[in-house]
């Protein structure tokens, strides 16, 4: 019997060991007295230093913060409209394919929907996006005179985040505009952060792709036997230049099984030639494949003079932060509890509703949840349970 652990099993075992050790250390060292509350698979750390930072930030250039929060509120309304439009339009694309290709909608759960090798970039992005998101909430809360009870970081199994806990009584007593500014601050900050990281990508990397980036090599495939590896770059096939993913797929669409190919591959900053013979595709008997999975972004050379793999790591750290920042900015504005968008929509509407306010909130969340769940169900049906 083969007891070899898969990379996924090894990772999950490591996660279990981490939480076990953290729980034992917390019990032995009484870490709860230092602000760290640890439970099995969960921890929360409250920081007084972050509370002080919020006060200092809010008191410095308050006029600027006020202008930015007003702009952020306008952004948030646009993001809410965009989030509903995306889910509704995407649902139509699932139901009526002639309209266009639907985009799969899956939750960002590591291992299950995000492959292991993306996790360093993903966790870096989570740290940047959620920390700036919550700090923005806290700064605007203090700007509006709303007390912040606690600030810190937390984690549940593989999900990490930050939090700012305002005084709910003071929050509910604040003016409508103050509450909306605070709620909108997180998503608008995420959008700005994503835009800044996009500027970094465009500034640090050449715009034109210089080949296709190999994301994964199928074990025992022709590519694997030829020595191709993850993050190698295919720049030409049989002398034909391959600049991006479209070039690769167009070339391979005309390649039959058992065809000899010579790949020009960039490996460790050195161009190498790899001889590969295609095999039959499982989905098309007349199609030849070499057994690789391409990344969803082509290879772009960096302007910093970094080596191939350092440049790729930098690119993915920036790209994942841009991707997650954009996603959180849009989906956090969904009018769905407990997202911020639910209250951004409800608070103005409640002024026009004298009775059945609770039913209004439930109806708003139910409608949005239906759109979201239908998109997920159809994504599973169309694309299966697959990780990016």
C-alpha positions in Angstrom: 0.0 0.0 0.0 1.3 3.4 -1.0 1.3 5.8 2.0 3.0 8.7 0.1 1.3 12.0 1.0 0.1 14.3 -1.8 1.2 17.9 -1.6 -2.3 18.9 -0.6 -2.3 16.3 2.2 1.1 17.4 3.4 -0.1 21.0 3.5 -3.3 20.2 5.4 -1.3 18.1 7.8 1.0 21.2 8.3 -2.0 23.4 9.0 -3.3 20.9 11.6 0.1 20.8 13.3 0.3 24.7 13.3 -3.1 25.1 15.0 -2.3 22.3 17.5 1.0 23.9 18.5 -0.5 27.4 18.6 -3.3 26.2 20.9 -0.8 24.4 23.2 1.5 27.4 23.4 -1.4 29.7 24.1 -2.5 27.4 27.0 1.0 27.0 28.4 2.1 30.7 28.0 -1.3 32.2 28.8 -1.2 34.3 25.6 -4.7 35.4 26.3 -3.2 37.9 28.8 -1.3 39.5 26.0 -4.4 40.0 23.8 -4.2 36.8 21.8 -7.4 34.7 22.1 -6.8 31.2 20.7 -9.4 28.5 20.1 -9.0 25.2 18.0 -8.7 26.4 14.5 -9.2 30.1 15.4 -7.3 33.0 16.8 -7.9 36.7 17.4 -5.4 39.3 18.4 -6.4 42.8 19.6 -3.9 45.6 19.3 -4.0 48.9 21.3 -1.3 50.2 19.1 -3.6 50.0 16.0 -6.3 51.9 18.0 -3.8 54.7 18.6 -2.8 54.7 15.0 -6.4 55.2 13.9 -6.7 58.3 16.2 -3.4 59.8 14.9 -4.4 59.1 11.2 -7.8 60.6 11.6 -6.5 63.7 13.3 -3.9 64.3 10.7 -5.3 66.1 7.6 -9.0 65.6 8.5 -10.2 67.6 5.5 -8.4 65.3 3.1 -9.9 62.2 4.8 -13.3 63.8 4.5 -12.9 64.5 0.8 -11.6 61.0 0.2 -14.4 59.4 2.2 -17.0 61.3 0.1 -15.3 60.1 -3.1 -15.2 56.6 -1.6 -19.0 56.7 -1.0 -19.6 57.6 -4.7 -17.3 54.7 -5.7 -19.2 52.3 -3.4 -22.5 53.0 -5.1 -20.9 52.3 -8.5 -19.3 49.1 -7.2 -22.7 48.0 -5.8 -24.3 48.5 -9.2 -21.4 46.7 -10.9 -21.6 43.7 -8.5 -25.3 43.2 -9.2 -24.9 43.7 -12.9 -22.0 41.2 -13.0 -24.0 38.5 -11.2 -27.1 39.1 -13.2 -25.4 39.3 -16.6 -23.2 36.3 -15.8 -26.3 34.3 -14.9 -27.8 35.1 -18.3 -24.6 34.0 -19.9 -24.9 30.6 -18.2 -28.5 30.2 -19.2 -28.2 31.6 -22.7 -24.7 30.7 -24.0 -25.1 32.6 -27.3 -24.9 35.8 -25.2 -21.3 35.1 -24.3 -19.0 33.0 -22.2 -19.9 32.9 -18.5 -17.3 33.6 -15.8 -17.0 30.9 -13.1 -17.9 32.1 -9.6 -16.2 30.2 -6.8 -15.3 31.2 -3.2 -11.6 32.0 -2.6 -10.9 28.9 -0.4 -7.2 27.8 -0.4 -6.5 24.2 -1.6 -10.1 23.6 -2.6 -10.3 26.3 -5.2 -6.7 27.8 -5.1 -3.8 25.6 -5.9 -1.0 25.3 -3.3 1.7 27.2 -5.3 -0.5 30.3 -5.4 -0.9 30.4 -1.6 2.2 32.6 -0.8 1.0 35.3 -3.3 -2.6 34.8 -2.1 -1.8 35.3 1.6 0.4 38.3 0.8 -2.6 39.8 -1.1 -5.0 38.9 1.8 -2.7 40.7 4.3 -2.5 43.9 2.2 -6.2 44.0 1.1 -7.9 43.2 4.4 -5.5 45.3 6.5 -6.0 48.4 4.4 -9.8 47.6 4.2 -10.2 47.5 8.0 -7.9 50.4 8.7 -9.9 52.6 6.3 -13.1 51.7 8.2 -11.4 52.6 11.5 -9.9 55.9 10.3 -13.2 57.1 8.9 -15.0 56.0 12.1 -12.7 58.1 14.2 -13.1 61.0 11.7 -16.9 60.8 12.2 -16.5 60.7 16.0 -17.5 57.0 16.3 -15.5 55.1 19.0 -13.5 52.1 17.9 -13.7 49.4 20.6 -11.0 47.1 19.3 -8.7 46.6 16.3 -6.7 43.5 15.3 -6.2 40.5 13.2 -7.9 37.1 13.2 -7.8 33.8 11.4 -10.1 30.8 11.0 -8.4 27.7 9.6 -7.1 28.9 6.3 -8.9 32.3 6.2 -7.0 35.2 7.5 -8.2 38.8 8.0 -8.3 42.0 10.1 -11.1 43.7 11.9 -12.2 47.0 13.3 -15.0 46.9 15.9 -16.8 50.2 16.2 -19.1 51.0 19.0 -22.5 49.9 17.5 -24.5 52.3 19.7 -22.5 55.3 18.6 -22.6 54.0 15.0 -26.4 53.7 14.9 -26.7 57.2 16.5 -24.4 58.8 13.9 -25.8 60.6 10.9 -26.8 58.7 7.8 -23.9 60.3 5.8 -21.4 59.4 8.5 -22.5 55.8 8.6 -22.4 55.5 4.8 -18.9 57.1 4.6 -17.6 54.6 7.2 -19.2 51.6 5.5 -18.0 52.6 2.0 -14.4 53.3 3.1 -13.3 49.6 3.0 -14.3 48.8 -0.6 -13.2 52.2 -2.0 -9.8 51.7 -0.4 -9.6 48.2 -1.9 -10.3 49.7 -5.3 -7.7 52.3 -4.9 -5.2 49.8 -3.6 -5.9 47.5 -6.6 -5.4 50.5 -9.0 -2.0 51.3 -7.3 -0.8 47.7 -7.7 -1.9 47.8 -11.3 0.2 50.9 -11.8 3.1 49.0 -10.3 2.6 46.1 -12.6 2.5 48.3 -15.7 5.5 50.3 -14.5 7.7 47.4 -13.5 7.0 45.0 -16.3 7.1 45.4 -20.1 3.6 45.6 -21.6 4.2 43.1 -24.5 4.2 39.4 -23.5 7.5 37.5 -24.2 6.2 34.0 -24.2 3.7 31.7 -22.4 4.3 30.9 -18.8 4.0 27.2 -17.7 1.8 27.1 -14.6 1.9 23.3 -14.2 3.3 20.3 -15.9 1.3 17.1 -16.0 3.3 14.2 -14.5 4.6 11.7 -17.0 3.4 13.9 -19.9 5.6 14.6 -22.9 6.4 18.0 -21.4 7.4 16.4 -18.1 9.6 13.8 -19.9 11.3 16.6 -21.9 12.3 18.3 -18.6 9.9 21.3 -18.7 9.2 22.8 -15.3 6.8 25.2 -13.6 7.5 28.9 -14.5 9.5 27.9 -17.6 8.6 30.1 -20.6 7.8 28.8 -24.1 9.0 31.4 -26.5 8.8 29.5 -29.8 7.5 26.2 -31.3 9.4 24.8 -34.4 10.8 28.3 -34.9 7.4 30.1 -34.8 7.5 32.8 -32.2 5.0 32.5 -29.4 4.3 35.7 -27.7 1.2 34.9 -25.6 -1.4 32.4 -24.7 -3.4 33.1 -27.9 -0.4 32.3 -30.1 0.2 29.0 -28.3 -3.4 27.8 -28.5 -3.7 28.8 -32.2 -0.5 27.0 -33.1 -1.4 23.8 -31.1 -4.9 23.7 -32.6 -3.3 22.6 -35.8 -1.0 20.0 -34.3 -2.0 16.3 -34.5 -1.0 13.5 -32.1 2.5 12.0 -32.5 3.9 15.2 -33.9 7.5 16.1 -33.1 7.9 19.6 -31.8 11.0 21.6 -30.9 10.2 24.1 -28.1 12.4 27.2 -27.4 12.1 27.5 -23.6 13.5 30.1 -21.3 14.7 28.3 -18.2 16.7 30.0 -15.5 17.4 33.0 -17.8 18.8 30.7 -20.5 17.1 29.7 -23.8 17.0 25.9 -24.2 15.6 23.6 -26.9 13.3 20.8 -25.8 12.2 18.0 -28.1 8.6 17.0 -27.4 6.3 14.5 -29.2 2.6 15.2 -28.7 0.1 12.7 -27.4 -3.7 12.4 -28.0 -5.9 14.8 -26.2 -8.6 13.1 -24.0 -11.2 15.5 -25.3 -10.3 15.4 -29.0 -8.7 12.4 -30.7 -7.4 14.5 -33.5 -5.7 17.0 -31.3 -2.2 16.7 -30.0 -1.1 18.0 -26.6 2.1 18.1 -24.6 0.7 18.1 -21.1 1.0 21.6 -19.6 -1.3 24.1 -18.0 -0.7 27.7 -18.9 -1.0 30.5 -16.4 -3.8 33.0 -16.8 -1.3 35.7 -17.6 1.5 35.4 -20.2 5.1 36.0 -19.3 6.2 39.7 -19.0 9.8 40.7 -18.6 10.6 43.0 -15.7 12.3 46.4 -16.0 14.3 45.9 -12.8 16.9 43.5 -14.1 15.7 40.7 -11.9 16.3 37.1 -12.9 13.5 35.1 -14.5 12.1 33.5 -11.3 12.4 36.6 -9.0 10.6 38.6 -11.6 7.9 36.0 -11.9 7.4 35.9 -8.1 7.2 39.7 -7.9 4.7 39.8 -10.8 2.4 37.2 -9.1 2.6 39.0 -5.7 1.5 42.3 -7.4 -1.0 40.6 -9.7 -2.8 38.6 -6.9 -3.1 41.8 -4.8 -4.6 43.6 -7.8 -6.9 40.7 -8.4 -8.0 40.2 -4.8 -8.4 44.0 -4.3 -10.7 44.3 -7.3 -12.7 41.3 -6.3 -13.2 42.3 -2.6 -14.0 45.9 -3.7 -16.8 44.7 -5.9 -18.2 41.8 -3.9 -18.1 43.5 -0.6 -20.6 46.0 -2.0 -23.1 43.3 -2.7 -26.3 44.1 -0.8 -26.0 40.8 1.1 -25.5 40.4 4.9 -22.9 40.6 6.3 -21.2 42.6 3.5 -20.9 46.3 3.8 -23.1 46.8 0.7 -26.1 45.5 2.6 -26.2 48.4 5.0 -25.1 50.9 2.4 -28.3 50.1 0.5 -30.6 49.5 3.5 -29.9 52.6 5.6 -31.1 55.1 2.9 -34.1 52.8 2.0 -35.3 52.5 5.6 -36.1 56.2 5.6 -38.8 55.5 3.1 -40.1 52.4 4.9 -42.2 52.9 8.0 -43.1 49.3 8.6 -41.6 45.8 7.9 -38.0 47.1 8.0 -36.8 43.7 9.0 -38.6 42.1 6.1 -36.9 44.6 3.8 -33.5 43.7 4.9 -34.3 40.0 4.6 -35.7 40.5 1.0 -32.6 42.5 -0.1 -30.2 39.8 1.2 -32.4 36.9 -0.1 -32.4 38.4 -3.6 -28.7 38.9 -3.7 -28.0 35.5 -2.2 -30.1 33.9 -4.8 -28.1 35.5 -7.6 -24.8 34.5 -5.9 -25.8 30.9 -5.2 -27.2 30.3 -8.7 -23.9 31.6 -10.2 -22.0 29.2 -8.0 -24.3 26.2 -8.8 -24.0 26.8 -12.5 -20.3 27.3 -12.2 -20.0 23.9 -10.6 -22.2 22.4 -13.2 -20.4 24.0 -16.2 -16.8 23.9 -15.0 -16.7 21.2 -12.3 -14.9 21.4 -9.0 -11.6 22.7 -10.2 -8.9 25.0 -8.7 -7.2 27.8 -10.5 
